Structures are given as C-alpha cells and as structure tokens.
Amino acid sequence: MSTVVLTLGDDVSTDVIYPGRYMATVLPTETPQFAFVDLTDFNAKLRAKQVPPGSVLVAGKNFGCGSSREQAVSTLKGHELIVVAKGFARIFTQNSVNLGLRLVEAPDLEAKEGDQLEIGATEVVNASTGKRFRIVPMPPARQAIVDAGGLIAYTRKRLVEKR
Amino acid sequence: MGKTVVEKILARAAGKSAVSAGDVVEPAVDLVMSHENAALVINQFLEMYKDTGLEARIWDPSKVAIIFDHRVPAESPKTATNQKKIREFVAKHRIAKFHDIRGDLGGICHQILPENGYVRPGAVVLGTDSHTTSHGALGAFAFGIGATEMASVWALGTALNVEVPATIKVVVTGKLPEMVGPKDVILHLVGRLTAEGANFKVLEFHGDTVRSMSTSGRLVLCNMSVEAGATSGIVPADDETLRYLREEAGVTDALAPVQPDADAVYERVIEIDVSQLEPQIACPHTVDNVHPIGKVAGTKVHQIVIGSCTNGRLDDLEVAARIVKGKKVAKDVRMLVFPASGRIYAQALLKGYVGDFVQAGAVVMNPGCGPCLGVHEGALGDGETALSTTNRNFKGRMGNPTSDVYLCSPAVAAASALTGVITDPRGAAAGGAR
C-alpha cells in the first residue's frame, strides 16, 4: 500500500519538478535536494526525510512536459517516489524508464492527498475510496529496459556482448 | 502501403526495407548533440563502461557535436568547472564539432548545427535538449533524449528500442498577413493541438505556406513542435532546404532528401489557413494557452526578450530592428536582445540592427540561451511580467516562480518594447506604436 503525498494538476513541467536554475547540479546523488524546490513545504518534507520511499505523487495529464533534463527524473528517483498520472510526456517517460523511476499511467485516476493506493499490474485500487482504475501497460520496448534494471545496465550488457 | 518521411528515414537507418508506426527499431545515428549537460552524459557514459574491462570510447567522434549555450559565459564556478571538464573530455576524445564560448563560432546549439551544415536531410539526429526537434526543418528526423540515452548512443552508435512514431500531417496554406509569421503559426497550432496533443507523434509540415517559408521560419515551426508534445517536427526537404545548405551552410557533398509517399498513412491531418491569422500570444503558464493578441493587448510588461533557439535569427532581428529603429524603448521596460549565434550577431552588426537596438535603448547580449531557462542574464523580479520570443512560459521558467511569461513573435515583442504594454505590431507598422 502506498500513500499519496502530493497531488498535482495537468501539464506539470520539468521547470516545476526541477527548476532550470539548479541544472548545473547534474549528479543523481546531488539532485534530490532540489525536487519541487519551489513547492517549499513539500521540498522541506523531502529534505527532512519525512516522505517514506514508495510514496506516491498523483498528477494529471502530460506530467513531465518540457525539458529533456534528466535531473527531473533523478531528483524523484532519489527519494524513491512513484508517480501515478493520467499521462506522461515522452522524454520524461523515456528518462524514467532509463533511470528506473516508476511511472504508472492511469488515465481515469481519482485520488487525493492521504489516500492509500494499491498499485497492481493492471489496475490501481484506491483503498480509501474503493474505486479501481485501469493502468495503461508499458510497451515491451520500454519494459525490456526496466526489466534490465535501467539503460546503463542494458547498454553495458550490449557492450560486453559486442566484445 | 505508403510511408511517412520519418518511417522512411528510420527504415534506412535501421537497415530495413520498410518500417511502420509502432515497430521497434535500432537506428544508426548520424549526428548527436549535447550542450552543458554533456557533463552528465560523460558521467553516465563512464558508468556504462564500469567493470566491463573495456576502454570507454565514443563510437564515432566525428558525429558528436558539443555546444556551450545554456550558461555562457559561465554564471557560477560550478558551471565553469562543468565546462572545463567537458573541454578536457572533448580534447581527449577528439571531438571536432565543439563550439566553445566564442564570439565568432559560438551560439545556440539549434542554430550552430544548421548554420554549419551538420544536419542533413534524411539524417537521424539526437540531442540532449528537447528543442532538438528544430532540425526537422532540414528534413532530418531529430528528437530530444536524456543524458543516459545519449551516453548509450555514444557507446553504441545506435539508439536502442526506438518506437517508430505515428505522424500527424499539418497542411498550412494561405499568405501570411503583414506582421504575422512562423511564430504565430506554431503558437496557433500548439493552441489547437494542446500541450499533449502530439505526444509520442511526429508533426510533418506541408502546404504552400511552408513551401514558401525560409529555413529560418521552418526552424521556428519544428522548434516548437515539442510544445505540443511531439517527438519531432519535420519539413520534407525541398529546393529551399538545398539552397540553405549550399548557400548558407556551405555544404558541398551529395544530399539525399526524403519525401513522403503520396499514400503515406497519417494518424490525422490538420489544415490551417493562415490568410486571416492574427498575431498569437501564449499566456501564462502553459504554451497551449494561446489567444489572438486582442485578448491580452494592453497588459503591462517589465521585460522584453528577443532571441533564443526559436526567434534569434537574422530575419527575427530584422523585423524587430525595423520596428524600434529611431524610436525609444518605453520607460520602466528592459529590452534584451540575444542573437542566436556569433555569425548572426556579426551579420546583425553589418546590417546595422545592433546599432538600431542599442540606440533605441535595448541591451544586446552575447549569443546564447540567455534568460529563457531562468539561469542567468535577465531573471525576473517577484510578480514581474516578461514578453518573450522564446518557447516556454512554464511557471518559474525565467527563474522566478512568482513571475509571468507571455510568448510572442519578434514583431509583437518589438512593438511592445516601445509602449511597455502588449501591443499589436500591425498598428506599429502603420506608425501606430508610440
């Protein structure tokens, strides 16, 4: 069971997730401190480790639109957050697949802060309301990279095989 | 069954006779580009080779371009150190297509690549920047990726697990009215499609308006295709593409333009008649919040920005310079001009545009991304409003989450600089701007 710790609307851009002014910070070990830095209360909770790993962000359509900056993914991955949204922008989706941030696409999702979600393979159950929502399955091309543990491991295997 | 341009390009690059939307391919990559985020690409690249016993080698350094543009000159010791590390990597790996911070050869990646002839029709071009879609203006399939995916391409020379995108055909017809241009067309289209309307899709541009548009204008269309979520925008190469590459980019070798089949399968077709189009404005805080200028004319602005990978080219500067020449930027307004490259800056000097701007009270800055991504050079104060020819108006985009950013064409930006409020340039053309 995962707790919804933040709800957001449609078109949440990478500038909101990880503002451009922190882009000189690139390493996945250093980016987590700036997650949603302009949402000061939520960022403070993250920094204070008050958000347990496996907590859920709920968002609307087109989450992660905008920049290709991978910091927008590593900053969330660093806190082991799960994003459940009605939809995701393409580059953000691929970056998440590559870095192992868990995205769940549930186009009809209804959930509010504090709700408990049970995230299965094909549906999300909102245990707090009893409602069930279908999950759009991940295409095999992306799932293969997720199953390998991310793109670094996936490519490394290819490099070794090529030798 | 007929094929779209991108299906044909991916079939060629993947060594297959034909591919269709939904197929998964592993295309050979013709050109890759990174800017300052090469610092992260390098980190991920070295990580990939860890414990393999292999030497970390770029598959083909001649196909790698690195351009400093996001923070030039460096705004902090941290950025300067990132740039220093990238320089060292560039030297070690013999990357020749490297554009450092220079007044002659430097500039914004999405201008440097076309003007140096690095992008060819039919090529597969990947960049660690979402606006890599720009290069579809030359008939290439160009799209943005993250740093880890780039590291993988550096290692292998191919892009892994690429899903062939479906294509939306966009047919633009009619003569653009006075003071209405490519920026207004793409803002209008993004407004119609919405910010996710083309997510995972390609926008393939057709119609007599696009055919008669310069490469500079086509770069505007493709640049902002990503604002509708598109994987890429693409204009099938034609005589204008060849003219640009031969005459402006100095390309002398053989070119192989790719055309779609007459019976290509499109997901949908969108038709736009621009003959009555008005200047368009994208209002805060999403790029698809687009309205004709009348809806927001008169809105007070504090900063005008002309430049960026969208609208920092010579024709953009020309339009703006003509409007402000001999006039003055309004009191309490800051007008910042960022030519897209050193070459454009030099041309603008020769044409007298730089003088026109400076005498009007504008500040002409060095080529680069400037304030577009809120890093340095022109941050906004609390509650201030910017009117900008850039491509994004997300909350906090120009560095301050309490500010507002409106997006517009160079003509609207210049006309508004003279008045201090969002101003219809069609009045300015008739001498209406005060």
Interface residues (C-beta under 8 A of the other chain):
Chain A: D11 S13 D15 V16 P19 G20 R21 M23 A24 T25 V26 L27 D38 K61 N62 C65 G66 S67 S68 R69 E70 Q71 V73 G87 A89 R90 I91 Q94 N95 N98 L99 P139 P140 A141 R142 A144 I145 G150 L151 I152 Y154 T155 R156 R158 L159 V160 K162 R163
Chain B: V24 E36 N37 A39 L40 N43 Q44 E47 M48 Y49 K50 T52 L54 H70 R71 S76 K78 T79 N82 G127 T128 D129 S130 T132 G144 I145 G146 A147 T148 E149 A151 S152 A155 L156 L160 N161 V162 E163 A195 E196 N199 F200 G229 T231 T286 D288 L373 G374 V375 R392 F394 K395 G396 R397 G399 P401
